[in-house]
Amino acid sequence: MNILIAMDSLKGSLSSIEANRAIAEGFLQASSEFDVQTMPIADGGEGTVEALVLASNGRFVDTVVTGPLGKAVKARYGILGDGTTAVIEIAEACGLPLLTKEERNPLLTTSYGVGELILAAIEKGCRDFIIGLGGSATNDAGVGMLQALGYQFFTKEGALVGLGGAELKNIVTIDMHAVSDQVRNSRFRVACDVNNPLYGQNGAAYIYGPQKGATVEIVKDLDEGLRCFGDVVLDQLGMDLQKIPGAGAAGGLGGAFAGFLQAELESGVGLILELACLEEVLHGVDLVITGEGKLDGQTSMGKAPAGIARLAGKYGISVIALAGDVSEGNSSLHDSGITAYFSIVGGPVDLEEAMKPEHTRLNLRRTAEQIGRVLRMT
């Protein structure tokens, strides 16, 4: 039997590669006759760089950029096997994990480092970009990123604005003359699985601000800034960012990419699976093992396991999904093409304990071995 293992990461526990390896060990422990291959997978968030670099035989590049609070941070991006396509996770430069809970304040945080990552890749000859938008700590409408790329934003006094979401309401003039031809001629595809507008009750500040440290008062302030910025962009550049579905993603970075950099905002899992050439890999496969940290109603709405299942379904390939937590009554999981799903947790256990990497690794290996033993009986 030919088995493809394509797990998304179990966030806070194991990476996609680590999860795949544990499952492969379990199957081979059940029978050495299984033909097992693994493929790292992501949905546009954590693990996107790793998945695409490994799938394309590309390379990782380590650099230093401006972090969300202006301090230098180490960041990694990837260059795919073609040598001209860069893949960037914005969380490497402005992600929540870079801050302590006490440091989170989207009035202050900036996406400037994302622009620096883009410039670093341009210097290495990249002109095509794949961007993963997940996990930002910012709400600056992508202005920080644009500032790094050469866009200039001025106050009514003619001074350059500073960094952070608090500065948005001070912007009255936009100047693009300092933007290089390399930036203007670059092409961007952005993994974006939300349709939130830039501002308003369903916008970036109200929906995502609280998890980034915003109080009720800060959310109102940020939303006002996003609205003011959107008005200035519409008035001076003729771009209505508010009408772009997904403009509110990653604190407004979605709007900055789509409006200023003419990016395509695409389904994250669809984009990643296309670039990883999963459909080609599926040829000759008898069974797919996939999964993530939690399987629930959201899984069927753009998450990696459902995307993989739908693609496998085109070829009549059965799909088993594994997860640390499985919500009950998820008929939508079967509707998305998942043949069967299992929790890897063997019994009552504290969440923090269950998420320890060594426990997750053991549980994946054990569950895979038991599935393998059943398959060996058929």
C-alpha positions in Angstrom: 0.0 0.0 0.0 1.3 3.5 -1.0 0.6 6.0 1.8 1.1 9.7 1.6 1.4 11.6 4.9 0.6 15.3 4.6 0.0 16.8 8.0 -0.4 20.5 8.8 1.5 21.6 11.8 0.0 21.0 15.3 0.5 24.6 16.4 2.4 25.0 19.7 3.5 21.3 19.5 5.0 19.9 16.3 5.8 21.2 12.9 4.4 19.6 9.8 7.7 17.8 9.2 7.9 16.5 12.7 4.3 15.3 12.7 4.8 13.5 9.3 7.9 11.8 10.6 6.1 10.4 13.7 3.2 9.1 11.7 5.6 7.4 9.2 7.4 5.7 12.0 4.1 4.4 13.3 3.1 2.9 10.0 6.4 1.3 9.4 6.3 -0.2 12.9 3.0 -1.8 11.9 4.5 -3.2 8.7 7.7 -2.6 6.8 5.8 -3.4 3.6 4.0 0.0 3.6 5.4 2.4 1.0 5.3 5.7 2.9 6.1 9.1 1.6 5.7 12.4 3.5 5.0 15.9 2.3 5.0 19.0 4.6 1.8 21.1 4.3 0.6 24.5 5.4 -2.5 26.6 4.7 -0.7 30.0 4.3 0.1 30.5 8.0 2.8 28.9 10.1 4.9 26.4 8.1 4.3 27.9 4.7 7.9 28.7 4.0 9.1 25.3 5.1 6.5 23.4 3.1 7.2 25.2 -0.2 10.9 25.3 0.1 11.1 21.6 0.7 8.6 20.8 -2.0 10.5 22.8 -4.6 14.1 21.9 -3.5 14.6 25.5 -2.6 16.6 27.1 0.2 16.1 29.0 3.4 17.6 32.5 3.9 18.2 33.9 7.4 18.3 37.7 7.9 17.7 40.4 10.5 14.8 42.8 10.2 12.8 45.4 12.2 10.5 43.6 14.6 7.0 44.6 15.6 8.2 47.1 18.3 11.2 48.4 16.3 13.8 46.1 17.7 15.9 43.9 15.4 14.7 40.3 15.1 16.0 37.3 13.3 13.7 36.2 10.4 13.7 33.5 7.8 12.2 33.4 4.3 12.6 31.0 1.5 13.6 31.0 -2.1 12.0 28.3 -4.2 13.7 25.9 -6.5 13.3 28.3 -9.5 15.6 30.8 -7.8 13.3 33.7 -8.5 10.3 33.1 -6.3 10.5 34.1 -2.6 8.1 32.8 0.0 7.5 34.9 3.1 5.5 34.5 6.3 4.7 38.0 7.6 4.8 36.6 11.2 8.5 36.2 10.9 8.8 40.0 11.0 5.6 41.2 12.8 4.1 38.1 14.4 2.4 37.7 17.8 5.0 35.1 18.9 7.7 37.8 18.8 6.0 39.6 21.7 5.1 38.8 25.3 1.5 39.2 26.2 2.4 42.5 28.0 4.1 43.9 24.9 1.1 43.5 22.7 -0.3 46.9 21.6 -1.4 47.4 18.0 -1.1 51.2 18.4 2.6 50.7 18.5 3.4 47.6 16.5 4.6 47.9 12.9 4.8 45.8 9.8 8.0 47.5 8.7 10.1 44.3 8.8 7.8 42.7 6.2 9.0 45.3 3.7 12.6 44.6 4.7 12.1 40.9 4.0 10.7 41.7 0.5 13.7 44.0 -0.2 16.1 41.3 1.0 14.6 38.9 -1.4 14.6 41.4 -4.3 18.4 41.9 -3.7 18.8 38.2 -4.3 17.1 38.4 -7.6 13.5 37.4 -6.6 10.6 39.1 -8.5 7.8 36.7 -7.7 6.5 36.5 -4.1 4.3 34.1 -2.2 3.1 35.8 1.1 1.5 34.0 4.1 -0.5 36.5 6.1 -1.2 34.6 9.3 -0.4 35.6 12.9 0.3 39.4 12.7 0.7 41.5 15.8 0.0 44.7 13.8 -2.9 46.9 12.9 -1.1 49.5 10.8 -2.8 48.8 7.4 0.5 47.6 6.1 1.8 51.2 6.2 5.0 50.0 7.9 5.7 47.5 5.2 5.1 50.2 2.5 7.4 52.6 4.3 10.2 50.1 4.1 9.5 49.7 0.4 9.8 53.4 -0.3 6.3 54.7 0.0 6.2 57.9 2.1 3.3 59.1 4.2 3.1 62.7 5.5 1.3 64.6 8.2 -0.5 67.9 7.6 2.6 69.6 8.8 4.6 67.9 6.1 6.5 65.6 8.4 6.9 61.8 7.8 4.6 59.8 10.0 6.1 57.3 12.5 5.5 53.6 12.9 2.5 51.8 14.3 -1.3 51.9 14.1 -1.6 55.1 16.1 0.0 57.0 13.1 -2.7 56.1 10.6 -5.0 59.0 11.5 -2.1 61.4 11.0 -1.6 60.6 7.3 -2.8 63.2 4.9 -0.4 62.8 1.9 1.0 59.8 0.1 4.1 60.0 -2.1 5.3 57.0 -4.2 8.2 58.6 -6.1 10.8 56.8 -4.0 9.5 53.3 -4.7 12.0 51.4 -6.9 11.2 49.8 -10.2 12.2 46.4 -8.7 9.3 46.8 -6.2 6.9 48.1 -8.8 7.7 45.2 -11.2 7.5 42.4 -8.6 4.5 40.1 -8.5 2.7 39.0 -5.4 0.4 36.2 -4.6 -1.0 36.3 -1.1 -2.5 33.5 1.0 -5.6 35.0 2.6 -8.5 33.1 3.9 -10.6 35.9 5.4 -12.9 38.4 3.7 -12.9 41.1 6.4 -13.0 44.7 5.1 -10.4 47.2 6.2 -12.5 49.0 8.8 -16.0 48.8 10.4 -17.5 46.3 12.8 -16.2 43.4 10.7 -12.9 45.1 10.0 -9.3 44.6 11.1 -9.5 46.4 14.4 -12.8 45.1 15.7 -12.4 41.5 14.7 -8.7 41.0 15.3 -7.5 43.9 17.5 -8.4 42.4 20.9 -6.2 39.3 20.4 -3.3 41.6 19.6 -3.7 43.5 22.9 -6.2 46.2 22.0 -8.6 47.4 24.6 -12.1 48.6 23.7 -10.8 52.2 23.5 -7.8 51.2 21.4 -10.0 49.2 19.0 -12.1 52.4 18.4 -9.0 54.4 17.9 -7.5 51.9 15.5 -10.7 51.6 13.5 -10.8 55.4 13.1 -7.2 55.4 11.9 -8.0 52.7 9.3 -11.0 54.6 8.1 -9.0 57.8 7.8 -6.2 56.0 5.9 -8.8 54.4 3.6 -10.3 57.8 2.8 -6.8 59.3 2.0 -6.0 56.4 -0.3 -9.3 56.7 -2.1 -9.0 60.5 -2.5 -5.4 60.6 -3.7 -4.9 57.3 -5.5 -8.4 56.4 -6.5 -8.2 53.0 -4.7 -11.1 52.0 -2.5 -9.4 49.6 -0.1 -12.7 49.1 1.8 -14.2 47.3 -1.2 -11.4 44.7 -1.4 -12.4 41.4 0.3 -9.7 40.5 2.7 -8.3 44.1 3.0 -8.6 43.7 6.8 -6.4 40.6 6.9 -3.3 40.8 9.1 -4.2 44.2 10.5 -4.8 45.7 7.0 -1.7 44.1 5.3 -4.2 42.4 2.9 -5.3 45.9 1.7 -1.7 47.1 1.4 -0.7 44.1 -0.8 -3.9 44.2 -2.9 -4.1 47.9 -3.3 -0.5 49.2 -3.4 1.3 46.1 -4.8 -1.5 44.7 -7.0 -1.4 41.4 -5.3 -3.9 38.5 -5.7 -5.5 37.5 -2.5 -6.1 33.8 -2.8 -7.2 30.8 -0.7 -4.2 29.9 1.4 -4.5 26.1 1.2 -5.4 26.2 -2.5 -2.3 28.3 -3.3 0.0 26.1 -1.2 -1.3 22.8 -2.6 -0.9 24.2 -6.1 2.7 25.3 -5.6 3.6 22.1 -3.7 2.2 20.1 -6.7 0.2 17.9 -4.5 -2.0 16.7 -7.4 1.0 15.2 -9.1 2.2 13.6 -5.9 -1.2 11.9 -5.5 -0.7 9.7 -8.5 -0.3 6.1 -7.4 -1.2 6.9 -3.8 -3.7 4.5 -2.1 -4.3 6.4 1.2 -3.7 9.9 2.5 -3.1 10.7 6.1 -3.6 14.4 7.0 -4.7 16.5 10.0 -3.9 19.4 12.2 -4.1 20.4 15.9 -7.9 20.6 16.0 -10.6 19.3 13.7 -13.9 21.2 13.9 -16.4 23.0 11.8 -13.7 25.5 10.7 -11.6 22.7 9.1 -13.9 22.3 6.2 -13.7 26.1 5.5 -10.3 26.5 3.9 -8.1 24.5 6.2 -5.4 22.2 4.9 -6.9 18.8 5.7 -10.1 19.7 3.8 -8.2 21.0 0.8 -6.1 17.9 0.7 -9.3 15.7 1.0 -11.0 17.5 -1.8 -8.1 17.0 -4.1 -7.6 13.4 -3.1 -11.3 12.8 -3.8 -10.8 13.6 -7.5 -8.9 10.4 -7.7 -11.0 8.3 -5.3 -8.3 8.2 -2.7 -9.4 7.6 0.9 -8.3 10.2 3.5 -7.8 9.7 7.2 -7.4 12.9 9.4 -5.7 12.9 12.8 -5.8 15.7 15.4 -5.2 16.4 19.0 -8.7 17.5 19.5 -11.8 16.6 17.5 -15.1 18.3 18.0 -18.1 16.0 18.0 -20.8 15.9 15.3 -18.7 17.2 12.4 -20.6 15.9 9.4 -18.9 18.7 7.5 -15.6 16.9 7.8 -17.0 13.9 5.9 -18.7 16.3 3.4 -15.3 17.8 2.6 -14.0 14.4 1.6 -12.4 13.1 4.8 -13.2 9.4 5.0 -12.5 9.0 8.7 -11.0 11.1 11.5 -9.5 10.2 14.9 -8.2 12.0 18.0 -4.7 11.0 18.9 -5.3 11.6 22.6 -5.8 8.3 24.4 -7.7 9.6 27.5 -8.4 12.5 29.8 -5.3 14.8 30.0 -4.5 18.4 30.7 -4.2 20.5 27.5 -0.8 21.8 28.3 0.4 18.3 29.0 -1.2 16.9 25.8 0.5 19.6 23.7 4.0 18.8 24.9 6.0 17.8 21.7 7.1 14.5 23.2 3.6 13.5 24.0 2.2 14.6 20.6 4.9 12.7 18.9 4.2 9.5 20.8 0.4 9.8 20.3 0.8 10.3 16.6 3.2 7.3 16.3 0.8 5.1 18.4 -2.3 6.1 16.5 -0.6 5.5 13.1 0.7 2.1 14.2 -2.8 1.0 15.2 -4.3 2.2 11.8 -1.5 0.4 10.1 -2.3 -2.8 11.9 -5.9 -2.6 10.8 -4.8 -2.0 7.2 -2.5 -4.9 7.4 -5.6 -7.1 8.1 -7.3 -6.1 4.9 
